Amino acid sequence: MKYLSLFTLLIFIACNNNNSTPEMKEKSPVERYDPALDAIISEDAKAEIIATGHEWSEGPVWVAGQNMLLFSDVPKNTVYKWTAEKGAEVYLTPSGYMGTDAYSNEPGSNGLLLDDEENLVLCQHGERRMALMDAPISAPKPNFISIANNYNGKKFNSPNDACFDKNGNLYFTDPPYGLPKQMEDSTKETPYQGVYKVAPDGRVTLLIDSITRPNGIALSPDNKYLYVANSDGDKPHWYRYELGVDSIVSGGIFYDASKEAATQKGSPDGMKVDKNGNLFCTGPGGISIINPEGKLIGKIHLQEAASNCALADDDKTLYVTNDMQIVRVKLRK
């Protein structure tokens, strides 16, 4: 057996002590590809886990009037709320499936959003509809009013994510993830996975039927463009479409994440757009920040698969549903 000399042993101890000192700088999760990112994310931004222990977190929305974050745990059929004072608590259950029999692996609500009157709107997998919670945001109850549940008499698959435009039109995606057997489910009534628009009067329009797995959805600040993520591993793309009155004028691939998807965990999923038109896109490796011209200007690397995100505090804070946990990134001071 070889023994360390006293001098070598002292050097070894000193090096180990230095490596564990509190002054050691934590590596930033942010990778910068363009100087424009400096105006969006501070150099010292950190990814902070603020809640954990969930099965699959999704669909976050920041409720400024209540200083709380709401998010879905889709398999648990539950919406949780997070506050700085109390952490994560059950907010609403059931949230997406009102039946008592087992339904699917993802029966609950997915995307959450607020309408102009701060009512909670939910993408309900199990009920296969867009719904409004028929209760005040401060006093939740599992009472729901259906906003839309079919197109031309055919049931939706499982509404996944949604957004409102300035005129109160609701846009949402409808992949098969909430169906018991997904694409092979016998109750699937449409041969496609649609992207729909619901007018304030309830009229439903099919905008897109060509995306294989439409998932995250968002609008540009001027409402001219609609962004849609495709969570298909064979086509990991974000698309951008120019909107007409009740149709798509033009569109195509906005950003191709095929290279990242080949080596990093996650696929194109939920997204949010800041007031300057920059996209925060959950996908391979974490959060991709893409400018309005389609250039990747930065990335927030996360270890777990990110499903969606929410902006708060005038775009100074980002909340991310990150598999079993919720992550907060204070973008700027």
Contacts in CASP RR format, 6 or more apart in sequence:
PFRMAT RR
TARGET T0000
AUTHOR 0000-0000-0000
METHOD contacts of the structure
MODEL  1
MKYLSLFTLLIFIACNNNNSTPEMKEKSPVERYDPALDAIISEDAKAEII
ATGHEWSEGPVWVAGQNMLLFSDVPKNTVYKWTAEKGAEVYLTPSGYMGT
DAYSNEPGSNGLLLDDEENLVLCQHGERRMALMDAPISAPKPNFISIANN
YNGKKFNSPNDACFDKNGNLYFTDPPYGLPKQMEDSTKETPYQGVYKVAP
DGRVTLLIDSITRPNGIALSPDNKYLYVANSDGDKPHWYRYELGVDSIVS
GGIFYDASKEAATQKGSPDGMKVDKNGNLFCTGPGGISIINPEGKLIGKI
HLQEAASNCALADDDKTLYVTNDMQIVRVKLRK
4 12 0 8 1.000
26 46 0 8 1.000
28 43 0 8 1.000
28 44 0 8 1.000
28 45 0 8 1.000
28 46 0 8 1.000
29 45 0 8 1.000
29 46 0 8 1.000
29 47 0 8 1.000
29 300 0 8 1.000
29 301 0 8 1.000
29 302 0 8 1.000
29 329 0 8 1.000
30 37 0 8 1.000
30 41 0 8 1.000
30 43 0 8 1.000
30 45 0 8 1.000
30 298 0 8 1.000
30 299 0 8 1.000
30 300 0 8 1.000
30 301 0 8 1.000
31 298 0 8 1.000
31 299 0 8 1.000
31 300 0 8 1.000
31 301 0 8 1.000
32 38 0 8 1.000
32 297 0 8 1.000
32 298 0 8 1.000
33 296 0 8 1.000
33 297 0 8 1.000
33 298 0 8 1.000
33 299 0 8 1.000
34 291 0 8 1.000
34 295 0 8 1.000
34 297 0 8 1.000
34 298 0 8 1.000
36 291 0 8 1.000
36 297 0 8 1.000
37 289 0 8 1.000
37 297 0 8 1.000
37 298 0 8 1.000
40 274 0 8 1.000
40 278 0 8 1.000
40 289 0 8 1.000
40 297 0 8 1.000
40 331 0 8 1.000
40 332 0 8 1.000
41 289 0 8 1.000
41 298 0 8 1.000
41 300 0 8 1.000
41 329 0 8 1.000
41 331 0 8 1.000
41 332 0 8 1.000
42 330 0 8 1.000
42 331 0 8 1.000
42 332 0 8 1.000
42 333 0 8 1.000
45 300 0 8 1.000
45 329 0 8 1.000
45 330 0 8 1.000
45 331 0 8 1.000
46 329 0 8 1.000
46 330 0 8 1.000
47 300 0 8 1.000
47 302 0 8 1.000
47 320 0 8 1.000
47 327 0 8 1.000
47 328 0 8 1.000
47 329 0 8 1.000
48 327 0 8 1.000
48 328 0 8 1.000
48 329 0 8 1.000
48 330 0 8 1.000
49 322 0 8 1.000
49 325 0 8 1.000
49 326 0 8 1.000
49 327 0 8 1.000
50 82 0 8 1.000
50 87 0 8 1.000
50 88 0 8 1.000
50 326 0 8 1.000
50 327 0 8 1.000
50 328 0 8 1.000
51 80 0 8 1.000
51 82 0 8 1.000
51 87 0 8 1.000
51 88 0 8 1.000
51 325 0 8 1.000
51 326 0 8 1.000
52 324 0 8 1.000
52 325 0 8 1.000
52 326 0 8 1.000
53 324 0 8 1.000
53 325 0 8 1.000
54 73 0 8 1.000
54 76 0 8 1.000
54 80 0 8 1.000
54 88 0 8 1.000
54 324 0 8 1.000
54 325 0 8 1.000
54 326 0 8 1.000
55 73 0 8 1.000
55 74 0 8 1.000
55 75 0 8 1.000
55 76 0 8 1.000
55 324 0 8 1.000
56 73 0 8 1.000
56 74 0 8 1.000
56 75 0 8 1.000
56 106 0 8 1.000
56 307 0 8 1.000
56 323 0 8 1.000
56 324 0 8 1.000
57 71 0 8 1.000
57 72 0 8 1.000
57 73 0 8 1.000
57 80 0 8 1.000
57 307 0 8 1.000
57 321 0 8 1.000
57 322 0 8 1.000
57 323 0 8 1.000
57 324 0 8 1.000
57 325 0 8 1.000
57 326 0 8 1.000
58 71 0 8 1.000
58 72 0 8 1.000
58 73 0 8 1.000
58 74 0 8 1.000
58 110 0 8 1.000
58 111 0 8 1.000
58 307 0 8 1.000
58 308 0 8 1.000
58 321 0 8 1.000
59 71 0 8 1.000
59 72 0 8 1.000
59 110 0 8 1.000
59 111 0 8 1.000
59 112 0 8 1.000
59 161 0 8 1.000
59 270 0 8 1.000
59 307 0 8 1.000
59 308 0 8 1.000
59 310 0 8 1.000
59 321 0 8 1.000
60 69 0 8 1.000
60 70 0 8 1.000
60 71 0 8 1.000
60 112 0 8 1.000
60 308 0 8 1.000
60 309 0 8 1.000
60 310 0 8 1.000
60 319 0 8 1.000
60 320 0 8 1.000
60 321 0 8 1.000
60 326 0 8 1.000
61 69 0 8 1.000
61 70 0 8 1.000
61 71 0 8 1.000
61 111 0 8 1.000
61 112 0 8 1.000
61 113 0 8 1.000
61 114 0 8 1.000
61 120 0 8 1.000
61 310 0 8 1.000
62 68 0 8 1.000
62 69 0 8 1.000
62 310 0 8 1.000
62 311 0 8 1.000
62 312 0 8 1.000
62 317 0 8 1.000
62 319 0 8 1.000
63 69 0 8 1.000
63 70 0 8 1.000
63 114 0 8 1.000
63 118 0 8 1.000
63 137 0 8 1.000
64 312 0 8 1.000
65 118 0 8 1.000
66 137 0 8 1.000
66 138 0 8 1.000
67 83 0 8 1.000
67 84 0 8 1.000
68 81 0 8 1.000
68 82 0 8 1.000
68 83 0 8 1.000
69 81 0 8 1.000
69 82 0 8 1.000
69 83 0 8 1.000
69 310 0 8 1.000
69 312 0 8 1.000
69 319 0 8 1.000
69 326 0 8 1.000
70 79 0 8 1.000
70 80 0 8 1.000
70 81 0 8 1.000
70 82 0 8 1.000
70 91 0 8 1.000
70 112 0 8 1.000
70 120 0 8 1.000
71 79 0 8 1.000
71 80 0 8 1.000
71 82 0 8 1.000
71 112 0 8 1.000
71 319 0 8 1.000
71 321 0 8 1.000
71 326 0 8 1.000
72 78 0 8 1.000
72 79 0 8 1.000
72 80 0 8 1.000
72 95 0 8 1.000
72 108 0 8 1.000
72 109 0 8 1.000
72 110 0 8 1.000
72 111 0 8 1.000
72 112 0 8 1.000
72 122 0 8 1.000
72 321 0 8 1.000
73 79 0 8 1.000
73 80 0 8 1.000
74 106 0 8 1.000
74 107 0 8 1.000
74 108 0 8 1.000
74 109 0 8 1.000
74 110 0 8 1.000
74 125 0 8 1.000
75 105 0 8 1.000
75 106 0 8 1.000
75 107 0 8 1.000
75 108 0 8 1.000
76 93 0 8 1.000
76 108 0 8 1.000
77 93 0 8 1.000
77 94 0 8 1.000
77 95 0 8 1.000
77 96 0 8 1.000
77 97 0 8 1.000
77 107 0 8 1.000
77 108 0 8 1.000
77 109 0 8 1.000
78 90 0 8 1.000
78 91 0 8 1.000
78 92 0 8 1.000
78 93 0 8 1.000
78 94 0 8 1.000
78 95 0 8 1.000
78 108 0 8 1.000
79 90 0 8 1.000
79 91 0 8 1.000
79 92 0 8 1.000
79 93 0 8 1.000
79 95 0 8 1.000
79 109 0 8 1.000
79 112 0 8 1.000
79 122 0 8 1.000
79 140 0 8 1.000
80 88 0 8 1.000
80 89 0 8 1.000
80 90 0 8 1.000
80 91 0 8 1.000
81 88 0 8 1.000
81 89 0 8 1.000
81 91 0 8 1.000
82 88 0 8 1.000
82 89 0 8 1.000
82 326 0 8 1.000
83 89 0 8 1.000
88 326 0 8 1.000
91 140 0 8 1.000
92 133 0 8 1.000
92 140 0 8 1.000
92 141 0 8 1.000
92 142 0 8 1.000
93 142 0 8 1.000
94 108 0 8 1.000
94 142 0 8 1.000
95 108 0 8 1.000
95 109 0 8 1.000
95 122 0 8 1.000
95 124 0 8 1.000
95 142 0 8 1.000
96 107 0 8 1.000
96 108 0 8 1.000
96 109 0 8 1.000
96 122 0 8 1.000
96 124 0 8 1.000
96 125 0 8 1.000
96 126 0 8 1.000
96 127 0 8 1.000
96 131 0 8 1.000
97 103 0 8 1.000
97 107 0 8 1.000
97 108 0 8 1.000
97 124 0 8 1.000
97 125 0 8 1.000
97 126 0 8 1.000
97 127 0 8 1.000
98 127 0 8 1.000
98 142 0 8 1.000
98 144 0 8 1.000
103 126 0 8 1.000
103 180 0 8 1.000
104 125 0 8 1.000
104 126 0 8 1.000
104 178 0 8 1.000
104 179 0 8 1.000
104 180 0 8 1.000
105 178 0 8 1.000
105 180 0 8 1.000
106 125 0 8 1.000
106 158 0 8 1.000
106 177 0 8 1.000
106 178 0 8 1.000
107 125 0 8 1.000
107 126 0 8 1.000
107 178 0 8 1.000
108 124 0 8 1.000
108 125 0 8 1.000
108 126 0 8 1.000
109 122 0 8 1.000
109 123 0 8 1.000
109 124 0 8 1.000
109 125 0 8 1.000
110 122 0 8 1.000
110 123 0 8 1.000
110 124 0 8 1.000
110 125 0 8 1.000
110 158 0 8 1.000
110 159 0 8 1.000
110 160 0 8 1.000
110 161 0 8 1.000
111 122 0 8 1.000
111 123 0 8 1.000
111 160 0 8 1.000
111 161 0 8 1.000
111 162 0 8 1.000
111 308 0 8 1.000
112 120 0 8 1.000
112 121 0 8 1.000
112 122 0 8 1.000
112 123 0 8 1.000
113 120 0 8 1.000
113 121 0 8 1.000
113 162 0 8 1.000
113 163 0 8 1.000
113 164 0 8 1.000
114 120 0 8 1.000
114 121 0 8 1.000
114 137 0 8 1.000
115 121 0 8 1.000
115 132 0 8 1.000
115 164 0 8 1.000
115 168 0 8 1.000
116 164 0 8 1.000
116 168 0 8 1.000
118 137 0 8 1.000
119 132 0 8 1.000
119 133 0 8 1.000
119 137 0 8 1.000
120 132 0 8 1.000
120 133 0 8 1.000
120 137 0 8 1.000
120 140 0 8 1.000
121 130 0 8 1.000
121 131 0 8 1.000
121 132 0 8 1.000
121 133 0 8 1.000
121 147 0 8 1.000
121 162 0 8 1.000
121 170 0 8 1.000
122 130 0 8 1.000
122 131 0 8 1.000
122 132 0 8 1.000
122 133 0 8 1.000
122 144 0 8 1.000
123 130 0 8 1.000
123 158 0 8 1.000
123 159 0 8 1.000
123 160 0 8 1.000
123 161 0 8 1.000
123 162 0 8 1.000
123 172 0 8 1.000
124 130 0 8 1.000
124 131 0 8 1.000
124 144 0 8 1.000
124 159 0 8 1.000
125 158 0 8 1.000
125 159 0 8 1.000
125 160 0 8 1.000
125 177 0 8 1.000
125 178 0 8 1.000
126 158 0 8 1.000
126 178 0 8 1.000
127 144 0 8 1.000
127 146 0 8 1.000
127 149 0 8 1.000
128 149 0 8 1.000
128 155 0 8 1.000
128 156 0 8 1.000
128 157 0 8 1.000
128 158 0 8 1.000
128 159 0 8 1.000
129 146 0 8 1.000
129 147 0 8 1.000
129 148 0 8 1.000
129 149 0 8 1.000
129 156 0 8 1.000
129 159 0 8 1.000
130 146 0 8 1.000
130 147 0 8 1.000
130 148 0 8 1.000
130 149 0 8 1.000
130 159 0 8 1.000
130 162 0 8 1.000
130 170 0 8 1.000
130 172 0 8 1.000
130 198 0 8 1.000
131 144 0 8 1.000
131 145 0 8 1.000
131 146 0 8 1.000
131 147 0 8 1.000
132 144 0 8 1.000
132 145 0 8 1.000
132 147 0 8 1.000
133 140 0 8 1.000
133 141 0 8 1.000
133 142 0 8 1.000
133 143 0 8 1.000
133 144 0 8 1.000
134 141 0 8 1.000
134 143 0 8 1.000
134 144 0 8 1.000
134 145 0 8 1.000
135 141 0 8 1.000
135 143 0 8 1.000
147 170 0 8 1.000
147 198 0 8 1.000
147 202 0 8 1.000
148 156 0 8 1.000
148 170 0 8 1.000
148 196 0 8 1.000
148 198 0 8 1.000
148 202 0 8 1.000
148 204 0 8 1.000
149 155 0 8 1.000
149 156 0 8 1.000
150 156 0 8 1.000
150 204 0 8 1.000
151 190 0 8 1.000
151 196 0 8 1.000
151 204 0 8 1.000
151 206 0 8 1.000
154 189 0 8 1.000
154 190 0 8 1.000
155 187 0 8 1.000
155 189 0 8 1.000
156 174 0 8 1.000
156 190 0 8 1.000
156 196 0 8 1.000
157 174 0 8 1.000
157 175 0 8 1.000
157 176 0 8 1.000
157 178 0 8 1.000
157 179 0 8 1.000
157 188 0 8 1.000
157 190 0 8 1.000
157 193 0 8 1.000
158 174 0 8 1.000
158 175 0 8 1.000
158 176 0 8 1.000
158 177 0 8 1.000
158 178 0 8 1.000
158 179 0 8 1.000
159 172 0 8 1.000
159 173 0 8 1.000
159 174 0 8 1.000
160 172 0 8 1.000
160 173 0 8 1.000
160 174 0 8 1.000
160 175 0 8 1.000
160 177 0 8 1.000
160 214 0 8 1.000
160 215 0 8 1.000
160 216 0 8 1.000
161 172 0 8 1.000
161 173 0 8 1.000
161 215 0 8 1.000
161 216 0 8 1.000
161 217 0 8 1.000
161 270 0 8 1.000
161 308 0 8 1.000
162 170 0 8 1.000
162 171 0 8 1.000
162 172 0 8 1.000
162 173 0 8 1.000
162 217 0 8 1.000
163 170 0 8 1.000
163 171 0 8 1.000
163 172 0 8 1.000
163 217 0 8 1.000
163 218 0 8 1.000
163 219 0 8 1.000
164 170 0 8 1.000
164 171 0 8 1.000
165 171 0 8 1.000
165 219 0 8 1.000
165 223 0 8 1.000
166 223 0 8 1.000
167 200 0 8 1.000
167 223 0 8 1.000
168 200 0 8 1.000
169 197 0 8 1.000
169 198 0 8 1.000
169 199 0 8 1.000
169 200 0 8 1.000
170 197 0 8 1.000
170 198 0 8 1.000
171 195 0 8 1.000
171 196 0 8 1.000
171 197 0 8 1.000
171 198 0 8 1.000
171 207 0 8 1.000
171 217 0 8 1.000
171 219 0 8 1.000
171 226 0 8 1.000
172 195 0 8 1.000
172 196 0 8 1.000
172 198 0 8 1.000
172 217 0 8 1.000
173 193 0 8 1.000
173 194 0 8 1.000
173 195 0 8 1.000
173 214 0 8 1.000
173 215 0 8 1.000
173 216 0 8 1.000
173 217 0 8 1.000
173 228 0 8 1.000
174 190 0 8 1.000
174 193 0 8 1.000
174 194 0 8 1.000
174 195 0 8 1.000
174 196 0 8 1.000
174 214 0 8 1.000
175 193 0 8 1.000
175 213 0 8 1.000
175 214 0 8 1.000
175 215 0 8 1.000
175 231 0 8 1.000
176 182 0 8 1.000
176 183 0 8 1.000
176 185 0 8 1.000
176 188 0 8 1.000
176 193 0 8 1.000
179 185 0 8 1.000
179 187 0 8 1.000
179 188 0 8 1.000
180 187 0 8 1.000
192 209 0 8 1.000
192 210 0 8 1.000
193 209 0 8 1.000
193 211 0 8 1.000
193 212 0 8 1.000
193 213 0 8 1.000
193 214 0 8 1.000
194 206 0 8 1.000
194 207 0 8 1.000
194 208 0 8 1.000
194 209 0 8 1.000
194 211 0 8 1.000
194 214 0 8 1.000
195 206 0 8 1.000
195 207 0 8 1.000
195 208 0 8 1.000
195 209 0 8 1.000
195 211 0 8 1.000
195 214 0 8 1.000
195 217 0 8 1.000
195 226 0 8 1.000
195 228 0 8 1.000
196 204 0 8 1.000
196 205 0 8 1.000
196 206 0 8 1.000
196 207 0 8 1.000
197 204 0 8 1.000
197 205 0 8 1.000
197 207 0 8 1.000
197 246 0 8 1.000
198 204 0 8 1.000
198 205 0 8 1.000
199 205 0 8 1.000
205 246 0 8 1.000
205 247 0 8 1.000
207 226 0 8 1.000
207 241 0 8 1.000
207 247 0 8 1.000
207 248 0 8 1.000
208 214 0 8 1.000
208 228 0 8 1.000
208 241 0 8 1.000
208 248 0 8 1.000
211 228 0 8 1.000
211 230 0 8 1.000
211 239 0 8 1.000
212 230 0 8 1.000
212 232 0 8 1.000
212 234 0 8 1.000
212 235 0 8 1.000
213 230 0 8 1.000
213 231 0 8 1.000
213 232 0 8 1.000
213 233 0 8 1.000
213 235 0 8 1.000
214 228 0 8 1.000
214 229 0 8 1.000
214 230 0 8 1.000
215 228 0 8 1.000
215 229 0 8 1.000
215 230 0 8 1.000
215 231 0 8 1.000
215 268 0 8 1.000
215 269 0 8 1.000
215 270 0 8 1.000
216 227 0 8 1.000
216 228 0 8 1.000
216 229 0 8 1.000
216 231 0 8 1.000
216 268 0 8 1.000
216 269 0 8 1.000
216 270 0 8 1.000
216 271 0 8 1.000
216 308 0 8 1.000
217 226 0 8 1.000
217 227 0 8 1.000
217 228 0 8 1.000
217 229 0 8 1.000
217 270 0 8 1.000
217 271 0 8 1.000
218 226 0 8 1.000
218 227 0 8 1.000
218 270 0 8 1.000
218 271 0 8 1.000
218 272 0 8 1.000
218 273 0 8 1.000
218 279 0 8 1.000
219 225 0 8 1.000
219 226 0 8 1.000
219 227 0 8 1.000
219 273 0 8 1.000
220 226 0 8 1.000
220 227 0 8 1.000
220 273 0 8 1.000
220 277 0 8 1.000
220 292 0 8 1.000
221 273 0 8 1.000
221 275 0 8 1.000
221 276 0 8 1.000
221 277 0 8 1.000
223 243 0 8 1.000
224 242 0 8 1.000
224 243 0 8 1.000
225 240 0 8 1.000
225 241 0 8 1.000
225 242 0 8 1.000
225 243 0 8 1.000
226 240 0 8 1.000
226 241 0 8 1.000
226 243 0 8 1.000
226 248 0 8 1.000
227 238 0 8 1.000
227 239 0 8 1.000
227 240 0 8 1.000
227 241 0 8 1.000
227 254 0 8 1.000
227 271 0 8 1.000
227 273 0 8 1.000
227 279 0 8 1.000
228 238 0 8 1.000
228 239 0 8 1.000
228 241 0 8 1.000
229 237 0 8 1.000
229 238 0 8 1.000
229 239 0 8 1.000
229 268 0 8 1.000
229 269 0 8 1.000
229 270 0 8 1.000
229 271 0 8 1.000
229 281 0 8 1.000
229 283 0 8 1.000
230 236 0 8 1.000
230 237 0 8 1.000
230 238 0 8 1.000
230 239 0 8 1.000
230 268 0 8 1.000
231 267 0 8 1.000
231 268 0 8 1.000
231 269 0 8 1.000
232 267 0 8 1.000
233 261 0 8 1.000
233 267 0 8 1.000
236 256 0 8 1.000
236 257 0 8 1.000
236 258 0 8 1.000
236 260 0 8 1.000
236 261 0 8 1.000
236 267 0 8 1.000
236 268 0 8 1.000
236 283 0 8 1.000
236 284 0 8 1.000
237 253 0 8 1.000
237 254 0 8 1.000
237 255 0 8 1.000
237 256 0 8 1.000
237 257 0 8 1.000
237 258 0 8 1.000
237 268 0 8 1.000
238 253 0 8 1.000
238 254 0 8 1.000
238 255 0 8 1.000
238 257 0 8 1.000
238 268 0 8 1.000
238 271 0 8 1.000
238 279 0 8 1.000
238 281 0 8 1.000
238 290 0 8 1.000
239 251 0 8 1.000
239 252 0 8 1.000
239 253 0 8 1.000
239 254 0 8 1.000
240 251 0 8 1.000
240 252 0 8 1.000
240 254 0 8 1.000
241 248 0 8 1.000
241 249 0 8 1.000
241 250 0 8 1.000
241 251 0 8 1.000
241 252 0 8 1.000
242 248 0 8 1.000
242 249 0 8 1.000
242 250 0 8 1.000
242 251 0 8 1.000
243 249 0 8 1.000
254 290 0 8 1.000
254 294 0 8 1.000
255 281 0 8 1.000
255 288 0 8 1.000
255 290 0 8 1.000
255 294 0 8 1.000
255 296 0 8 1.000
257 267 0 8 1.000
257 268 0 8 1.000
257 283 0 8 1.000
257 284 0 8 1.000
257 288 0 8 1.000
260 283 0 8 1.000
260 284 0 8 1.000
260 285 0 8 1.000
260 288 0 8 1.000
261 267 0 8 1.000
261 283 0 8 1.000
261 284 0 8 1.000
263 284 0 8 1.000
264 284 0 8 1.000
264 285 0 8 1.000
264 286 0 8 1.000
265 284 0 8 1.000
265 285 0 8 1.000
265 303 0 8 1.000
265 304 0 8 1.000
265 305 0 8 1.000
266 283 0 8 1.000
266 284 0 8 1.000
266 285 0 8 1.000
266 286 0 8 1.000
266 305 0 8 1.000
266 306 0 8 1.000
267 283 0 8 1.000
267 284 0 8 1.000
268 281 0 8 1.000
268 282 0 8 1.000
268 283 0 8 1.000
268 284 0 8 1.000
269 281 0 8 1.000
269 282 0 8 1.000
269 283 0 8 1.000
269 306 0 8 1.000
269 307 0 8 1.000
269 308 0 8 1.000
270 281 0 8 1.000
270 282 0 8 1.000
270 307 0 8 1.000
270 308 0 8 1.000
270 309 0 8 1.000
271 279 0 8 1.000
271 280 0 8 1.000
271 281 0 8 1.000
271 282 0 8 1.000
271 308 0 8 1.000
271 309 0 8 1.000
272 279 0 8 1.000
272 280 0 8 1.000
272 309 0 8 1.000
272 310 0 8 1.000
272 311 0 8 1.000
273 279 0 8 1.000
273 280 0 8 1.000
274 280 0 8 1.000
274 311 0 8 1.000
274 315 0 8 1.000
275 314 0 8 1.000
275 315 0 8 1.000
276 292 0 8 1.000
277 291 0 8 1.000
277 292 0 8 1.000
278 289 0 8 1.000
278 290 0 8 1.000
278 291 0 8 1.000
278 292 0 8 1.000
278 297 0 8 1.000
279 288 0 8 1.000
279 289 0 8 1.000
279 290 0 8 1.000
279 291 0 8 1.000
279 292 0 8 1.000
280 287 0 8 1.000
280 288 0 8 1.000
280 289 0 8 1.000
280 309 0 8 1.000
280 311 0 8 1.000
280 318 0 8 1.000
281 287 0 8 1.000
281 288 0 8 1.000
281 289 0 8 1.000
281 290 0 8 1.000
282 306 0 8 1.000
282 307 0 8 1.000
282 308 0 8 1.000
282 309 0 8 1.000
282 320 0 8 1.000
282 321 0 8 1.000
283 305 0 8 1.000
283 306 0 8 1.000
285 299 0 8 1.000
285 301 0 8 1.000
285 302 0 8 1.000
285 306 0 8 1.000
286 299 0 8 1.000
286 300 0 8 1.000
286 301 0 8 1.000
286 302 0 8 1.000
286 305 0 8 1.000
286 306 0 8 1.000
286 320 0 8 1.000
286 322 0 8 1.000
287 299 0 8 1.000
287 300 0 8 1.000
287 302 0 8 1.000
287 306 0 8 1.000
287 309 0 8 1.000
287 318 0 8 1.000
287 320 0 8 1.000
287 329 0 8 1.000
288 296 0 8 1.000
288 298 0 8 1.000
288 299 0 8 1.000
289 296 0 8 1.000
289 297 0 8 1.000
289 298 0 8 1.000
289 299 0 8 1.000
289 300 0 8 1.000
290 296 0 8 1.000
290 297 0 8 1.000
291 297 0 8 1.000
300 318 0 8 1.000
300 320 0 8 1.000
300 329 0 8 1.000
302 320 0 8 1.000
302 322 0 8 1.000
302 327 0 8 1.000
304 322 0 8 1.000
304 323 0 8 1.000
304 324 0 8 1.000
304 325 0 8 1.000
305 322 0 8 1.000
305 323 0 8 1.000
306 320 0 8 1.000
306 321 0 8 1.000
306 322 0 8 1.000
306 323 0 8 1.000
306 327 0 8 1.000
307 321 0 8 1.000
307 322 0 8 1.000
307 323 0 8 1.000
308 320 0 8 1.000
308 321 0 8 1.000
309 318 0 8 1.000
309 319 0 8 1.000
309 320 0 8 1.000
309 321 0 8 1.000
310 318 0 8 1.000
310 319 0 8 1.000
311 317 0 8 1.000
311 318 0 8 1.000
312 318 0 8 1.000
312 319 0 8 1.000
315 331 0 8 1.000
315 332 0 8 1.000
316 330 0 8 1.000
316 331 0 8 1.000
316 332 0 8 1.000
316 333 0 8 1.000
317 328 0 8 1.000
317 329 0 8 1.000
317 330 0 8 1.000
317 331 0 8 1.000
318 328 0 8 1.000
318 329 0 8 1.000
318 331 0 8 1.000
319 326 0 8 1.000
319 327 0 8 1.000
319 328 0 8 1.000
319 329 0 8 1.000
320 326 0 8 1.000
320 327 0 8 1.000
320 328 0 8 1.000
320 329 0 8 1.000
END
